[in-house]
Amino acid sequence: MSLELTYLLASAALAFVYMMTQAGAYRLQHGLVDRDPNRDVEERPNMLTARAGRALRNFQETYPIFIVLVVVVEFTGRSGLLTQWGAIIWFWARAVYLPVYVAGLGRVRSAIWAVSAVGLALILAGILI
């Protein structure tokens, strides 16, 4: 399995961590048995729940791009240093992003997001060059 596919597989586990962080924060706020199981009437999220939800949504915005880029790398046989480093950078930046976001480190979070965007750009450059 290529390095890019390895990181794609690892990113599925990372997506699960993001999802469970958001779900866990929600359950901490609302308890195990929600008063409205359909969530038709919800309280305003507390700070932890809101941050975990925003982090998950942010991950979901860039994750499809990563998936598409890695699939294109695999189908075109364009794996190389740029695509490999791009996958490594994107994955580890996204792994660090979640705890930094939940901790409320805004400026650091923005810098980490920019690093993850560089990872995506490297993969794209590796495909196009």
Summary of the structure (lengths in Angstrom):
residues: 129
radius of gyration: 16.8
end to end distance: 22.5
largest distance: 54.8
contacts: 387
relative contact order: 0.17
helix: 81%
strand: 0%
